[in-house]
Amino acid sequence: MNHPNRLSTRLLVSAVVLAWPVAAQEAPAPPTAAETMTESLPKSTDFEAKIRSMVARPNGMTAATAARMSERTSLDVKAKRAELSAAEAELDQAVVAYAPRLTLTARYVRLSPIDAQGLGPDGANLVATPAAAGPLPPGAPLVAVPGSALSFPVILDQYTLQAGLVVPVSDYFSRLPETRAASARQSQSASLAVLVEKRAARANGQLLYYEWVRAKLSRLAAEQSVAQSQSHLAVVEALVGAERASKGDVLRVQAQLARAELMETRANTVARLSEDRLRTALHDNSNKPYAIGEDLYARLPPAPTQSTSALVAESMKNRPELSVLERTSAALAARAKATRSAGYPRLDAFGNVYYANPNQRYVPQSSEWNATWDIGVQLSWTPNDLASSSAGAQALQARRSAVVAQAARLRDAIRTEVIGAHGAVVEATKAVDTAARGLTAAEESYRVHAELFRFGRATSVQLTDAETELLSARLASVNARVDLYSARVRLDHALGR
């Protein structure tokens, strides 16, 4: 079915041709070779057919495939996963800190030699009796024993095995709960940060994909323009031979061809760069050529009809970036409390078991293994820690205030992003329809001018202008469709979908 605008334009062209004075007075002469050659000018409708043949290719690359590959191979995602592992390890460390501290020690000591010491000073004697223990009976003999003869042995080699257990009683009520809460919040924040990077990687992969599609289709438009200019040049050169065109017409078309060839060269460069950027983001080292698997002519769902306030509310609820900052803020607050508690007095319960040779508690010493133990509580306080812990807590609170401000700034940025992305979708949707109408008009204008040029009713300059307008319309049509898909990706990302 003919488009109404195209049909009316054709009727107008027919009226113009029939009303032309020469045509009304004389029968048309048989077509010359030059006029026959003008029939070889490319049809303007070939462009859309070629585009449709390039898109929705079986096993071609789609935006969803690019998103998955970008997420799977993203280095930023890998970095955030490493940070998540570190945060989970810190949480495990905070949990382990609840267990009493057990210390196992094995010690060997070699002492310097000293002289054995007796029970009394040199020259002094001690009084002893062979009588049995108890009150001395009358007449019990007494014996004088030199004090130096009764001395303790000097053991130079000492061995000790010790097991010590410390229970941080005060930490159970102050530092450890806050440390564990801070580690848990930090782990949650790191997990959400991984999700943020995954979504960013997916959106980036899709946007790079659509830029590659844009470059590939723009190259097709440039190639079509070169083909049209080449055909136009061949026709004008033939008309020069038939004395129906001037050398100036040839030069103008040659200039048009040169501009088209330059645009084709630039389009090829942009297409190669776009494909390389896409391969880099996907970390695809294969040389497999990409084909467009996305159907750009598929019917997209309509633009969101919710109010901007509803869209902003949805985004504030869904965006994980805000949750990352909220949990980071909570973690810093908990760490500030734990740091401040380090300046308070400490209460520890402790116990030790000793297995030593010789054991110091056995007097006199003997070269044998003996076991002893001790148990107790200890209250300690270092006043200097009060000042340092207070300063550390203030530093953490300052960092928390910075995170809170960053969250407020992010909310403003998200609001602006959502409103801008929604407006871009609405604009791109309208632009697709506008570009389609413009392309239809440009194709019909080119067809009319080609027909008029064939019968000598239009100049080469007019046909060149029609070609330029058609190229602009083709590029606008390509850009409008790609812009619409890209705008939908940005809106979904802005809404946290």
C-alpha positions in Angstrom: 0.0 0.0 0.0 1.4 3.4 -0.9 1.9 5.9 1.8 -0.6 8.9 1.5 2.2 11.4 1.3 4.0 9.4 -1.3 0.9 9.0 -3.4 0.1 12.7 -3.3 3.6 13.6 -4.2 3.5 11.2 -7.2 0.3 12.8 -8.3 1.9 16.3 -8.0 4.9 15.1 -10.1 2.6 13.7 -12.7 0.7 17.0 -12.9 3.9 19.0 -13.2 5.2 16.8 -16.0 1.9 16.9 -17.9 1.6 20.6 -17.5 5.1 21.3 -18.8 4.8 23.4 -22.0 7.1 21.3 -24.1 5.5 18.1 -23.1 2.0 19.6 -23.8 3.0 20.8 -27.3 5.3 18.0 -28.5 5.3 14.2 -28.2 8.2 13.0 -26.1 11.2 11.9 -28.1 12.6 8.4 -27.8 14.9 8.1 -24.8 18.5 8.7 -25.5 21.3 6.6 -24.0 21.9 9.2 -21.3 18.2 9.1 -20.4 18.3 5.3 -20.3 21.3 5.4 -18.0 19.4 7.5 -15.5 17.2 4.5 -14.9 20.2 2.9 -13.2 20.1 5.4 -10.3 19.6 3.4 -7.0 16.2 3.2 -5.5 15.9 5.1 -2.3 13.9 2.2 -0.7 16.8 -0.2 -0.9 18.2 1.3 2.4 15.5 0.0 4.7 15.6 -3.4 3.1 19.3 -3.7 3.7 18.9 -2.5 7.3 16.2 -5.2 7.9 18.5 -7.8 6.4 21.3 -6.8 8.8 19.4 -6.9 12.0 17.8 -9.8 13.9 20.5 -12.1 12.5 20.3 -15.7 13.8 23.0 -16.3 16.4 23.9 -12.7 16.3 25.0 -10.5 19.2 22.1 -9.1 21.2 22.1 -6.5 24.0 21.2 -9.2 26.5 24.2 -11.2 25.5 26.5 -8.2 25.7 25.1 -7.5 29.2 25.7 -11.0 30.5 29.3 -11.1 29.0 30.1 -7.7 30.4 28.9 -8.6 33.9 30.7 -12.0 33.8 34.1 -10.6 32.7 34.0 -7.1 34.4 37.2 -6.4 36.3 35.3 -3.9 38.5 32.9 -6.7 39.5 35.9 -8.9 40.3 37.5 -6.2 42.4 34.2 -5.7 44.4 34.0 -9.4 45.0 37.5 -9.4 46.4 36.4 -6.5 48.7 33.4 -8.6 49.7 35.7 -11.5 50.6 37.8 -9.2 52.7 34.7 -7.9 54.5 33.4 -11.4 55.2 36.8 -12.3 56.6 36.7 -9.3 58.9 33.3 -10.4 60.1 34.7 -13.9 60.9 37.5 -12.2 62.7 35.0 -10.2 64.8 33.1 -13.4 65.7 36.3 -15.3 66.7 37.2 -12.4 69.0 34.4 -13.6 71.3 36.4 -16.7 72.2 38.7 -16.5 75.2 42.3 -15.9 74.3 44.4 -19.1 74.7 48.1 -18.8 74.8 50.5 -21.9 74.6 54.1 -21.3 75.5 57.1 -23.6 75.5 60.3 -22.1 77.0 63.9 -23.2 77.6 66.2 -21.1 79.6 70.0 -21.5 80.3 71.0 -19.7 83.5 74.5 -18.3 84.3 76.3 -20.3 86.9 76.4 -19.0 90.5 77.8 -20.4 93.8 75.5 -22.5 95.8 74.2 -20.6 98.8 73.9 -22.3 102.2 71.3 -21.7 104.9 73.5 -19.5 107.0 76.5 -17.2 106.6 80.0 -18.5 106.2 81.4 -19.8 109.5 78.0 -20.1 111.2 76.8 -23.4 112.5 73.2 -24.7 112.7 72.0 -26.8 115.6 70.5 -30.2 114.7 69.4 -33.3 116.7 68.9 -36.9 115.7 65.8 -37.1 117.9 62.4 -37.7 116.4 60.1 -34.9 115.4 58.3 -33.3 118.2 59.3 -31.9 121.6 62.9 -32.8 122.5 63.1 -35.3 125.3 65.4 -34.6 128.2 69.0 -35.3 127.4 68.5 -35.3 123.6 71.9 -34.8 121.9 72.5 -31.7 119.9 74.9 -31.5 117.0 76.4 -28.4 115.4 76.1 -28.5 111.6 77.9 -25.9 109.4 75.4 -23.7 107.5 77.4 -24.0 104.3 76.9 -27.7 104.3 73.1 -27.3 103.8 72.8 -25.4 100.5 70.2 -25.4 97.7 71.2 -26.9 94.3 71.8 -24.6 91.4 69.9 -25.9 88.3 71.1 -24.0 85.2 68.8 -25.7 82.6 65.1 -24.7 83.0 62.2 -26.0 80.9 58.6 -24.6 81.0 55.4 -25.6 79.3 52.6 -23.0 80.0 48.9 -22.7 78.9 47.2 -19.3 79.6 43.6 -18.4 79.1 42.3 -14.8 79.2 38.6 -14.0 79.1 38.0 -10.3 78.1 35.0 -9.8 80.4 34.5 -6.1 79.8 34.9 -6.4 76.0 31.8 -8.6 75.9 29.7 -5.6 77.0 31.4 -2.8 75.1 33.9 -3.4 72.3 33.1 -6.8 70.8 29.3 -6.3 70.0 30.0 -3.0 68.3 32.9 -4.4 66.3 30.8 -7.4 65.2 27.9 -5.0 64.2 30.3 -2.8 62.2 31.8 -5.8 60.4 28.3 -7.2 59.6 27.3 -3.8 58.1 30.5 -3.6 56.1 29.9 -7.0 54.7 26.4 -6.1 53.7 27.7 -2.9 52.1 30.4 -4.9 50.2 27.7 -7.4 49.0 25.5 -4.5 47.7 28.6 -2.9 46.1 29.0 -6.1 44.0 25.4 -5.8 42.9 26.0 -2.1 41.9 29.0 -3.1 39.8 27.1 -5.9 38.2 24.3 -3.6 37.2 26.7 -1.0 35.9 28.6 -3.6 33.9 25.3 -4.8 32.3 24.2 -1.3 31.4 27.6 -0.5 30.1 27.7 -3.6 27.9 24.3 -2.8 26.5 25.1 0.9 25.8 28.4 -0.1 24.1 26.4 -2.7 22.0 24.0 -0.1 20.8 26.8 2.3 19.9 28.4 -0.5 17.9 25.0 -1.1 16.2 24.8 2.7 15.5 28.2 2.7 13.9 27.5 -0.4 11.8 24.2 1.0 10.4 25.7 4.4 9.9 28.4 2.8 7.8 25.7 1.2 5.7 24.1 4.6 5.2 27.5 6.0 4.1 28.0 3.1 1.7 24.6 3.7 0.2 25.4 7.4 -0.2 28.7 6.5 -2.0 26.8 4.2 -4.4 24.2 6.8 -5.1 26.9 9.4 -5.8 28.8 7.1 -8.1 25.6 6.3 -10.1 24.8 10.0 -10.2 28.3 10.8 -11.5 28.1 8.2 -14.2 24.8 9.6 -15.4 26.0 13.2 -15.4 29.2 12.3 -17.3 26.9 10.6 -19.9 24.7 13.7 -20.1 27.8 15.8 -20.6 28.5 13.7 -23.7 25.0 14.3 -24.8 25.5 18.0 -24.2 22.7 18.0 -21.6 24.9 18.8 -18.6 27.9 21.0 -18.0 31.4 20.4 -16.7 30.3 22.3 -13.6 27.6 19.6 -12.9 30.3 16.9 -13.1 32.5 18.8 -10.7 29.7 19.3 -8.2 28.8 15.6 -8.3 32.5 14.7 -7.9 32.6 16.9 -4.9 29.5 15.2 -3.5 31.1 11.8 -4.2 34.3 12.9 -2.4 32.3 14.0 0.7 30.4 10.7 0.6 33.6 8.7 0.4 35.1 10.7 3.3 32.0 10.0 5.4 32.3 6.3 4.5 35.9 6.3 5.7 35.0 8.0 8.9 32.1 5.6 9.4 34.5 2.7 8.9 36.8 4.1 11.5 34.0 4.6 14.0 32.7 1.2 13.4 36.1 -0.4 14.0 36.6 1.6 17.2 33.1 0.8 18.4 33.6 -2.9 17.8 36.9 -2.8 19.6 35.4 -1.0 22.6 32.7 -3.6 22.8 35.1 -6.5 22.5 37.3 -4.9 25.2 34.3 -4.5 27.6 33.3 -8.1 27.0 36.9 -9.3 27.1 36.4 -11.2 23.9 39.7 -12.1 22.4 38.2 -14.2 19.6 38.2 -13.0 16.0 34.7 -14.1 15.5 32.8 -11.4 13.6 29.8 -9.8 15.3 26.4 -9.8 13.7 23.4 -7.7 14.9 21.1 -10.1 16.6 18.8 -7.4 18.0 15.6 -6.7 16.1 15.6 -2.9 16.1 12.2 -2.9 14.5 10.6 -4.9 17.3 7.8 -3.1 19.1 9.1 -1.6 22.3 6.9 -1.3 25.4 5.6 2.2 25.7 7.4 4.8 27.8 6.5 4.8 31.6 3.3 6.6 32.3 4.0 7.1 36.0 4.6 10.6 37.3 8.2 11.7 37.8 7.7 11.7 41.6 6.6 8.0 41.4 9.6 7.2 39.2 11.9 8.9 41.6 10.4 7.1 44.6 10.9 3.8 42.8 14.5 4.6 42.1 15.2 5.6 45.7 13.8 2.3 46.8 15.6 0.1 44.2 19.0 1.7 43.8 21.5 -0.3 45.8 24.0 2.6 45.8 22.0 4.2 48.5 21.9 1.0 50.6 25.7 0.8 50.2 26.1 4.2 51.8 23.5 3.6 54.5 25.2 0.4 55.6 28.6 2.1 55.4 27.4 4.9 57.6 26.0 2.4 60.2 29.3 0.5 60.1 31.3 3.7 60.8 29.0 4.6 63.7 29.5 1.1 65.3 33.3 1.3 64.8 33.3 4.7 66.5 31.6 3.3 69.6 34.0 0.3 69.6 37.0 2.7 69.3 35.7 4.9 72.1 35.3 1.9 74.5 39.0 1.1 74.1 39.8 4.0 76.5 37.6 2.5 79.3 39.1 0.4 82.1 39.4 -3.3 81.2 38.3 -6.3 83.3 39.9 -9.6 82.3 39.7 -13.1 83.9 42.7 -15.2 83.5 44.1 -18.7 84.3 47.4 -20.4 83.7 48.8 -23.9 83.9 52.6 -24.5 84.3 54.5 -27.7 83.8 58.1 -26.9 84.5 61.4 -28.4 85.2 62.3 -27.2 87.8 59.1 -25.6 89.0 59.8 -22.3 90.7 57.1 -23.0 93.3 58.9 -26.0 94.6 61.6 -25.2 97.1 64.3 -26.4 97.1 64.5 -26.8 93.4 64.9 -30.2 91.9 65.6 -31.3 88.4 62.1 -32.9 87.8 58.8 -31.9 86.1 56.1 -30.5 88.3 52.7 -28.9 87.5 51.1 -25.9 89.1 48.3 -23.4 88.2 46.9 -20.0 89.0 43.6 -18.2 88.3 42.4 -14.6 88.9 40.9 -11.4 87.7 42.6 -8.2 86.6 41.3 -4.7 86.3 43.6 -2.4 84.2 43.3 1.1 82.8 45.7 3.1 80.7 44.7 6.8 80.9 46.6 7.6 77.6 44.2 5.3 75.8 41.3 7.6 76.7 42.6 10.5 74.7 43.7 8.4 71.7 40.4 6.4 71.5 38.4 9.6 71.7 40.3 11.1 68.8 39.9 7.9 66.8 36.2 7.9 67.5 35.9 11.5 66.3 37.8 10.7 63.1 35.3 7.8 62.4 32.3 10.1 63.1 33.7 12.7 60.7 34.0 10.0 58.0 30.4 9.0 58.8 29.3 12.6 58.3 31.0 12.6 54.9 29.2 9.4 53.9 25.8 10.9 55.0 26.5 14.0 52.9 27.5 11.7 50.0 24.2 9.8 50.3 22.3 13.1 50.2 24.2 14.2 47.1 23.6 10.8 45.5 19.8 11.2 46.1 19.9 14.5 44.3 21.9 13.0 41.4 19.5 10.0 41.2 16.5 12.3 41.0 18.2 14.3 38.2 19.2 11.1 36.4 15.7 9.6 36.6 14.0 12.7 35.3 16.6 13.1 32.5 16.3 9.4 31.5 12.6 9.5 31.4 12.6 12.6 29.3 15.1 11.0 27.0 12.8 8.0 26.5 9.8 10.2 25.7 11.9 12.3 23.3 13.5 9.3 21.6 10.1 7.7 21.2 8.9 10.8 19.4 12.1 11.1 17.4 11.6 7.6 16.0 8.3 8.5 14.5 9.6 11.9 13.3 12.7 10.3 11.7 10.5 7.7 10.0 8.3 10.4 8.5 11.4 12.4 7.5 12.9 9.4 5.8 9.7 8.7 3.9 9.7 12.3 2.7 13.4 12.3 1.8 13.0 9.0 -0.1 10.0 10.4 -2.0 11.8 13.6 -2.7 14.8 11.7 -4.0 12.6 9.6 -6.2 10.8 12.6 -7.6 14.0 14.5 -8.3 15.5 11.4 -9.9 12.5 11.1 -12.2 12.6 14.8 -13.0 16.3 14.6 -13.6 15.8 11.6 -16.0 13.4 13.7 -18.1 15.5 16.8 -17.9 13.2 18.6 -15.6 15.6 18.9 -12.6 19.2 19.9 -12.4 22.1 17.9 -11.1 22.3 20.3 -8.2 18.8 19.6 -7.2 19.4 15.8 -7.3 22.6 16.3 -5.3 20.6 18.2 -2.6 18.0 15.4 -2.6 20.8 12.8 -2.1 22.3 14.9 0.8 18.8 15.2 2.4 18.3 11.5 2.0 21.6 10.6 3.7 20.7 12.9 6.6 17.3 11.3 6.9 18.8 7.8 6.9 21.3 8.7 9.6 18.5 10.3 11.6 16.4 7.2 11.3 19.3 5.0 12.5 20.2 7.3 15.3 16.6 7.7 16.5 16.1 3.9 16.9 19.5 3.4 18.6 18.8 6.4 20.8 15.5 4.9 21.9 17.1 1.6 22.9 19.9 3.3 24.7 17.5 5.6 26.5 15.5 2.6 27.7 18.7 1.1 29.1 19.6 4.3 30.9 16.0 4.6 32.3 16.0 1.0 33.6 19.4 1.5 35.2 18.3 4.8 36.7 15.2 3.2 38.2 17.2 0.3 39.6 15.4 -2.3 37.6 
